[in-house]
Amino acid sequence: MLGRKLPTLLHTALLTVAALLALPGAPAQADPLIPLPPPGQPVATGITPTGATLTWAPSAGPVFRYSMQRLVDGEWQGFSSMPSTTVTFVALTPGTEYTVAVRAAALVGSGYTLSPLSEPLTFSTPPAEPAADGTAPSPPPSAGTAPARRTAR
């Protein structure tokens, strides 16, 4: 009688061992993705009425790109995206306060996901200088937006 049940028992035992060892063919649960550590807090240099250069320490891990976020009316919004740890903005609005933070995006398939935001940085652009004839300066061509010039690092 044991002879007839042996193949069934052996099959069940092998499936159990395969599931415990997570061998191919055994149902396996996907590992949760691990958030990358946050990048360092941005530092602003070269601040002018319409520009600034921001740099930060890289996130540890397999980073694909960085995303600069800006705090607007209490909400974080995308501001710029770049592959390096430096960005130069060239069309900021004079006399404006900016609060920014950086997030790292992981390489696809690395087992990591987006990092939390870095510690935020608040900086202000100085007001524009009046024109030589005493008239008010013109705003930049796209006031309120900030085109970025990426600087390789």
Secondary structure, 3 states (H helix, E strand, C coil): CHHHHHHHHHHHHHHHHHHHHCCCCCCCCCCCCEECCCCCCCEEECCCCCCEEEECCCCCCCEEEEEEEEEECCEEEEEEEECCCEEEECCCCCCCEEEEEEEEEECCCCCEECCCCCCCEEEECCCCCCCCCCCCCCCCCCCCCCCEEECCC
